[in-house]
Amino acid sequence: MLVIDRFEGEMAVIEYNGRTFNLPRSLLPAEAKEGDVLRVSITVDKEQTAERKKKIECLMDELFE
């Protein structure tokens, strides 16, 4: 469970399993407030991953030619 512990400027301090980490406040819904529980869904963007891999391979090819 992710809980908004507090806001520090433009950062939100998030508590997860007894540990805290910071997230930019801009990533949260505008109505989010201290004490709110967050639901997060993370997915892999295979298309962007493939494009990134291709760019890196091209840069490596240029570097090692």
C-alpha positions as CSV (number, residue, x, y, z in Angstrom):
1,M,0.0,0.0,0.0
2,L,1.3,3.4,-1.0
3,V,0.4,6.3,1.3
4,I,1.1,10.0,0.8
5,D,2.9,10.9,4.0
6,R,3.4,14.6,3.3
7,F,4.4,17.1,0.7
8,E,7.7,18.9,0.7
9,G,7.6,21.6,-1.9
10,E,7.1,20.1,-5.3
11,M,7.8,16.5,-3.9
12,A,5.4,14.1,-2.3
13,V,6.9,11.8,0.4
14,I,5.4,8.4,-0.2
15,E,5.4,5.6,2.4
16,Y,5.6,2.0,1.2
17,N,6.1,-1.0,3.5
18,G,7.6,1.2,6.3
19,R,10.0,3.0,4.0
20,T,9.7,6.3,2.3
21,F,10.6,7.7,-1.1
22,N,9.9,10.9,-3.0
23,L,7.8,11.4,-6.1
24,P,7.3,14.6,-8.1
25,R,4.0,16.0,-6.9
26,S,3.1,16.6,-10.6
27,L,2.8,12.8,-11.1
28,L,-0.1,12.7,-8.6
29,P,-3.7,13.6,-9.2
30,A,-4.4,17.3,-8.4
31,E,-6.8,16.3,-5.6
32,A,-4.2,14.1,-3.8
33,K,-3.7,15.0,-0.2
34,E,-1.7,13.8,2.8
35,G,-3.0,10.4,4.1
36,D,-4.4,9.4,0.7
37,V,-3.8,5.8,-0.4
38,L,-2.5,5.5,-3.9
39,R,-3.2,2.8,-6.5
40,V,-0.5,2.3,-9.0
41,S,-0.3,0.3,-12.2
42,I,3.0,-0.2,-14.0
43,T,3.3,-1.6,-17.4
44,V,6.2,-2.2,-19.8
45,D,6.0,-0.1,-23.0
46,K,7.4,-2.6,-25.5
47,E,7.3,-0.2,-28.4
48,Q,9.3,2.5,-26.6
49,T,11.7,-0.1,-25.2
50,A,12.4,-1.4,-28.8
51,E,12.9,2.2,-30.1
52,R,15.3,3.0,-27.2
53,K,17.3,-0.2,-27.8
54,K,17.6,0.6,-31.5
55,K,18.9,4.1,-30.8
56,I,21.5,2.7,-28.4
57,E,22.6,0.1,-30.9
58,C,23.0,2.8,-33.6
59,L,25.0,4.9,-31.2
60,M,27.2,2.0,-30.4
61,D,27.7,1.2,-34.0
62,E,28.8,4.8,-34.7
63,L,31.1,4.7,-31.7
64,F,32.9,1.5,-32.6
65,E,33.2,1.9,-36.4
